[in-house]
Amino acid sequence: MDGTDLRILAILQEDSSVSVGEIANRVGLSQTPCWRRIQRLEESGVIRRRVALLDPAAIGLGLTVFVEIETGDHSKAWLDRFAESVLTMPEVMEVHRMAGDVDYLLRVAVANMSAYDDFYRRLIADLPMKNVTSRFAMELVKGTTAFPLSAEVARGRGRGGSEPAAGREREAETGN
């Protein structure tokens, strides 16, 4: 990845509906080389998907809950069952395996407290968990899907390590 790739990625992170012609113009390329770069970024997994970002409140999912899960069972079998379970729950937007005193962190989007209670009951019914703590978001102060891009990140020397972003998720289908 070079500086031109980073500029292309910055444009696409801001608005993936921008035409190839506009992107090419903004980064100083003709359309064909620009399109080839975008295709290469997609094929290599740097660009995972291009999606529309929705306003959760506008579609009736205005309550965001962060669910911390502690498990007493750290076996592969438990993790596989857990992953299978949360993948079937559309309310679960993200699942992170954590270091520290919490084993998993979920970001959940629901309509209201009653919908969360329904989700919670289904979650705890599926497998044994040591502790489940729910934290309700009152206000989104900052929300972005755009990663900070720099030459160091492009060379794999960013603060997050050198592991490529693509392929780290266990999920069958990932979103933003």
N, C-alpha and C positions, 0 to 999 in steps of 0.2 A: 504494500500500500504506500502510496506517495501523497503529496499534498493535494493533488488534483482529486484523488480518490476521497480524501478527507473532506474536501469542499463539496463533492457530489453527495457524500453521506450526510453532511450537515444540511444541505438543501432538502434531501429526501426525508430526513428526520423532522424537519419543520413542516413539510407538505409533500407527501408522496404522490399527489396528483399533478404536480408540476410536469409539464411536457418535457420530453427529452430535448427538444429544440431549445426550450428556455434554460434547462440545466446546462446544456452545451454552451450556450451564449454566456451564462454567468460564470462558467469555469474556463472559458477561452478555448473550447474545442469545437470541432465540427460534430454534427449529429452522430455519424457512424462510430467514430472512436469513443464518443461519450456513451452510446448505447452498448458498445462492447464492454466498456468498463463496468457499467451497471450490471450487465449479464454475468460478468466474471465475479462481481461482488455477491450476486445472488447464488451462483453455482458454488462458490467457496463457502457459503453459509454466513458471510458477514451480514448480508441482508437476509433475514429469516423470512419476513413476510411484509407485505404492504397492506395496511388496514385503515379503516376509519375509526377514529376515537370518538366515543359517544359520551354525552353528559349523562351520568347515572341517574341524577334526579329527574331529568327530562323523560327518561324511560321507566320511571317508577322504582328505581333501585337506589334511593337516596341515603340508605344507612350502610356505612362501611364499618366492618368489625374486624379487628385483628385478634386472632385466636391463637393463644400460646398453648402448645401441647407438650406435656412431659409424659414419657412412657417408661415403664419399668422393664420393657422388653425391647432390646436393641438388635434382635435377630433379623436376618434377611427375610425370613418368612413373615414377620410382623410388618416390616417395611413394605414388602411386596403387597400384602393385604391392605395396608394403609394407603399406598399409592393407588391401588386399584379402586379403593373406596372413594377417595377424594376426586379422582378423575371422573367419576360418574356424577358428581355433585356440581351442577352448573353455577351455584352460588360462589364456589371457590374460584377466585381469580388468580391467586398465586399460592404456591406452597414452597417454603424454604426449609431445608434441613439446617439447623443452627448449631453453633458451638456455644457452650456455656450451660446455664441451668435450664434453658428451654430447649427441647429437642426439635420442635417444628413450629413454624410461624405461618399462619394462613391469613390471607387477606380475603375477606368474604363480602359480597355485595348483596344486600337484601332490601326489600321494600320497607320493612318496619320491624319492630320488636317481636311481634307475633311470628313473622316469617323467620326471624332469627331463631326463635325458640323452636320452631319446627326443624330448622336446619340442625341446631344443637342436639336435639333428641335423636335425629338420624345419625349424626356423627358419633355420638357416644354409644349408640346401640351396635355399631358395626364391629368394634374391637376394643379390647381393654386398654385403658389409659390411666396413668397415675394421677394426672392433674390436667384440667382444661380451664384456662383463664381467658375471659373475653374482655376486650378493651374496645370501647365504642368511640369512633371518631366524631368529634363535635364540629370540626371545621377543617377543610383542606387548605393549608397555608401555602404550600407549594406542591405542584404535581406536574411531572414531566415524564415523557417517555424517551426524551433525547439524551443520549450519553454525551459527556464532554469529550470532544475529539482534539487530539494534539498529535504532533509528530511522534512523541514518545509512546502514546497509545498505539499508534500505527505500527511501531517497531516491536510491540509486545512488551514494552518496558514500563507500562503504566503502573500505577499503585496497586492495581488488582492482580498483578502477576502476568505470566505469559501464556496462560491457558486460553485458547480461542473461545469466544463467546458461544459459538455454535456447538450444539451437542452436549451441553452440560446438563440440560434439563432431563428429568426422567419422563416428562409428559409426552404423550403421543402427539399432542397438538399444543403449541405454545402461542400465547398472545402477547400484547404489549403490556 
